[in-house]
Amino acid sequence: MTSENNRCILLLQGPLSKYYARTAHHLEQLGAKTLKVHFCGSDVHDWEQTDSIHFAEPEENWELFLEALIVAHGVTDILLHGDRRYYHKVAIGVAKRLDVNIIATELGYLRPDWMTVEFGGCSALSHFPQSKQELMALETPAQEDSSAVVYPGSYKQIVLQELGFTFYNALHARKFPHYRNHRTEPRTQVYGGWLKARMQAKKRRQEAEVIWEQLKQSGMPYYLFALQLNGDFQIRDHSPFGSIYEAIEKVIASFARNAPDGTLLLFKSHPLEYRFKDLSRAIVEASRMHGVEGRTQLIHGRTIKELAEPSLGMLTINSSAGIEALEYGVPTCCILPTIYDMDGLTHQGDWEEFWRSATPPEPDVFRKFVEALKATIQVRGTLYNAEGLEAAAKGTAEKILSTAYAEQRLKRMEPPRMAKARKMGVTYDHFM
């Protein structure tokens, strides 16, 4: 651990919790200086430290505001959660010009009780090794088997944090009249959808049980496609698709062209999904369009393990669910480059060839991959458990100030997945 008293870390928006407040506390305990910018009422509520600045101006003023802040306070690092939020994308561009380090956090690539802490950005913007050779050459410390959940979370906590975000933003709305929310859907629509989904949860589980039993009894071989939420930044910014519905149509078209006869394509909805009718309609219409009616099925429920293990293989756009499939030895294909998309783990080459050339991951490569994640860009903890949040905050502060991390952040090169992302039609306004 290095004690770099010349480090001044500017914190922008964090997740909906006290995670950044507690991270700042631990950073200061370790000798760094911190400063926080608030953009909305939720930011104010979640903050516990004294040093903070309100940005209440129109969004077009943010770039110059940030430049002045960096110069005035000698900012060396910017910590932000979600590198595709508007304020954060602008910050990445400013940081690049002024030679300031960007450190991005996200929910962990390993679930459920890990957090991601990465230099530069996440997903296709990650600097984590992309090649099998580079991965296997990494020196990683011996670790105990820590696959068991240490800090369990809860759906209730997720909902409470989300409701708090809306409430405190409304409470302090006058202080932030120009705030640009990174959420794209009206909260009343989302909360109503969640409530309806919870009320229908038992019915959905029963329907999933019937579908699953019928599929097992039929013995029909199938591929699994793990769906993501339509409003997720992984779809909005880290993919070329205009929506999850466009992605569904593209995958069904590919399945119709390339999958062996007598196979089925099973769609698994995201655990927080509530647009069940929209998904069903998109799948039915695309199946009809491409002549595979009767060969597609949507299921709401069951785990990735239950559905993926017996499958011919699992496809995903860029979801962390792919890591779970790899854990169970399931042939996996990422349509777009993500952290685990590499030789020895996932299908390489054109994703449309996956239907006839699916191969399982190499167990030793997967073990090394998990070890490397834990040693480099993951910290143990969660946002949905008080003890886990404190562990995540402390681990994040230590990671940011560690000698190994300091070496990582000095790399000034294009992220290794960028070329493939561009080829697939993914573009970014700024990257580091």
Secondary structure, DSSP 8 states (H G I E B T S, - for coil): ----TT-EEEE----SSSHHHHHHHHHHHTT-EEEEEE-SHHHHHH--SS-EEE--S-GGGHHHHHHHHHHHHT--EEEEE-TTSHHHHHHHHHHHHHT-EEEEEEE-SS-SSEEEEEES-SGGG--S--SHHHHHHS---------S-SS---HHHHHHHHHHHHHHHHHTGGG-TT---S--S-HHHHHHHHHHHHHTHHHHHHHHHHHHHHHHHHT--EEEEE---TT-HHHHTSSS-SSHHHHHHHHHHHHHHHS-TT-EEEEE--TT---HHHHHHHHHHHHHHTT-TTSEEEE--S-HHHHHTTSSEEEESS-THHHHHHHTT--EEESS--TT-STTTS--S-GGGHHHH-----HHHHHHHHHHHHHHTEEE--SSSHHHHHHHHHHHHHHHHSHHHHHHHT--S--TTHHHHHHTT---S---
